[in-house]
Amino acid sequence: MNILTVNLLFSTFVFWVAARIYLLPKLPELQPQAVILPILLLHRLRHLGLMFLAPGSTYAGIPPHFAYPAAIGDLLAAFLALAAIPVVFRNVPAARLLVWIFNVEGTVDLLVAITLATIYGASAYMGPAYWIPAFWVPALLVTHYIALVVLWKHWTIPAQSVPSRT
């Protein structure tokens, strides 16, 4: 097991424990938007994944089969988060669907990036961008999990009233 994998796992555990202690027990008391908006704001910063394509942020030779999908997937997640913020803030009916789309794409992107980094040995080329998978990705994974819990259990769509037949 390489050091980056150890850092990713332990950092994810720390973020999960914090969520388990401080946030998850309070979810039934909170409005879904109050939980989802900070998550979307955090994920709006995923443009930072473009660092994998910036000379000097990584060492020369970073596998492009990892760097490009990771950078583009993060950028897409950032744009989806940006699109969802005003919709969630205004409680537009399509907000829940847009958050689902963001959450699925963002989660899949992170899992693909972790897989590709492992397959192509990208950890040896991370350089200054090492903090992204060692610290940032674990926070993103845990917040995607929290968003999934909110979407699945706490953000219900009110039943539409059925017109009565008289």
C-alpha positions in Angstrom: 0.0 0.0 0.0 1.4 3.4 -0.9 1.6 6.4 1.4 -1.0 8.4 -0.6 -3.5 5.6 -0.1 -2.8 5.6 3.6 -3.3 9.4 3.8 -6.5 9.1 1.8 -8.0 6.4 4.0 -7.0 8.0 7.3 -8.1 11.5 6.3 -11.5 10.1 5.0 -11.9 8.4 8.4 -11.2 11.6 10.3 -13.8 13.5 8.2 -16.3 10.7 8.5 -15.9 10.6 12.3 -16.4 14.4 12.5 -19.6 14.1 10.3 -20.8 11.1 12.4 -20.4 13.0 15.7 -21.4 16.5 14.8 -23.7 16.5 11.7 -25.4 13.2 11.0 -27.3 13.0 14.3 -28.6 16.5 13.7 -29.8 15.9 10.1 -33.5 15.2 11.1 -33.6 18.6 12.7 -32.1 20.6 9.8 -33.7 21.7 6.6 -32.1 19.9 3.6 -31.1 23.2 2.0 -29.2 24.2 5.2 -27.0 21.1 4.8 -26.7 21.0 1.1 -25.8 24.7 0.5 -22.5 24.5 2.4 -21.7 21.3 0.6 -22.3 22.9 -2.8 -20.1 25.9 -1.8 -17.3 23.5 -0.8 -17.6 21.6 -4.0 -17.7 24.8 -6.1 -14.0 24.9 -5.3 -13.3 21.7 -7.2 -11.9 23.8 -10.0 -8.8 23.3 -8.0 -8.6 19.8 -9.6 -7.3 21.7 -12.7 -4.0 21.8 -10.7 -3.3 18.3 -12.1 -2.9 20.0 -15.5 -0.8 23.0 -14.3 3.0 22.8 -14.8 4.7 23.2 -11.4 1.7 21.9 -9.5 2.6 18.3 -10.3 5.9 16.7 -11.3 6.7 16.2 -15.0 5.4 12.8 -16.2 2.1 12.7 -14.3 0.1 10.2 -16.2 -2.3 12.0 -18.5 -4.7 9.0 -18.3 -5.2 10.2 -14.7 -4.6 13.9 -14.9 -7.1 14.8 -17.6 -10.1 12.8 -16.4 -9.5 14.0 -12.8 -9.2 17.7 -13.8 -12.2 17.7 -16.2 -14.4 15.6 -13.8 -13.6 18.0 -11.0 -14.4 21.0 -13.2 -17.7 19.5 -14.2 -18.6 18.9 -10.5 -17.7 22.5 -9.8 -20.0 23.8 -12.5 -22.8 21.5 -11.4 -22.4 22.8 -7.8 -22.4 26.3 -9.1 -25.6 25.7 -11.1 -27.3 24.1 -8.1 -26.5 26.8 -5.5 -29.1 29.4 -6.6 -31.7 26.7 -7.4 -31.3 25.2 -3.9 -31.2 28.6 -2.3 -34.5 29.6 -3.9 -36.0 26.2 -3.2 -36.9 25.7 -6.9 -38.7 22.4 -7.4 -35.9 21.1 -9.7 -33.3 21.6 -6.9 -33.4 18.1 -5.6 -32.9 16.6 -9.1 -30.0 19.0 -9.8 -28.4 18.0 -6.5 -28.8 14.3 -7.3 -27.1 14.9 -10.7 -24.2 16.8 -9.0 -23.8 14.2 -6.3 -23.7 11.2 -8.7 -21.3 12.9 -11.1 -19.1 14.2 -8.3 -18.9 10.9 -6.5 -18.2 8.9 -9.7 -15.5 11.4 -10.6 -13.7 10.9 -7.3 -14.0 7.2 -7.5 -12.7 7.1 -11.1 -9.8 9.5 -10.1 -8.8 7.3 -7.2 -8.9 4.2 -9.4 -7.0 5.9 -12.2 -4.4 7.3 -9.8 -3.8 3.8 -8.5 -3.7 2.1 -11.9 -1.3 4.6 -13.4 0.8 5.2 -10.3 0.0 8.9 -10.3 1.0 9.4 -6.6 4.7 9.5 -7.5 4.0 12.6 -9.6 1.6 14.6 -7.4 4.3 17.0 -6.2 2.7 20.1 -4.6 -0.8 18.9 -5.6 -0.4 15.9 -3.2 -2.7 17.7 -0.7 -5.6 17.3 -3.1 -6.0 13.5 -2.8 -4.5 13.4 0.7 -6.8 16.0 2.3 -9.3 17.5 -0.2 -10.6 14.3 -1.7 -11.5 12.8 1.7 -13.5 15.9 2.6 -15.3 15.7 -0.7 -16.1 12.0 -0.4 -17.6 12.5 3.1 -19.7 15.5 2.0 -20.9 13.5 -1.0 -22.0 10.8 1.5 -23.8 13.4 3.6 -25.5 14.8 0.5 -26.6 11.2 -0.4 -28.1 10.7 3.1 -29.9 14.1 2.9 -31.3 13.3 -0.6 -32.3 9.7 0.3 -33.7 10.2 3.8 -34.4 13.9 4.6 -35.2 15.8 1.4 -38.7 14.5 0.6 -40.9 15.8 -2.1 -44.3 16.8 -0.8 -47.1 14.6 -2.1 -49.1 16.4 -4.8 -52.7 16.8 -4.0 -55.0 14.7 -6.1 -58.1 16.5 -7.2 -61.2 15.0 -5.7 -63.9 13.6 -7.9 -67.3 14.7 -6.8 
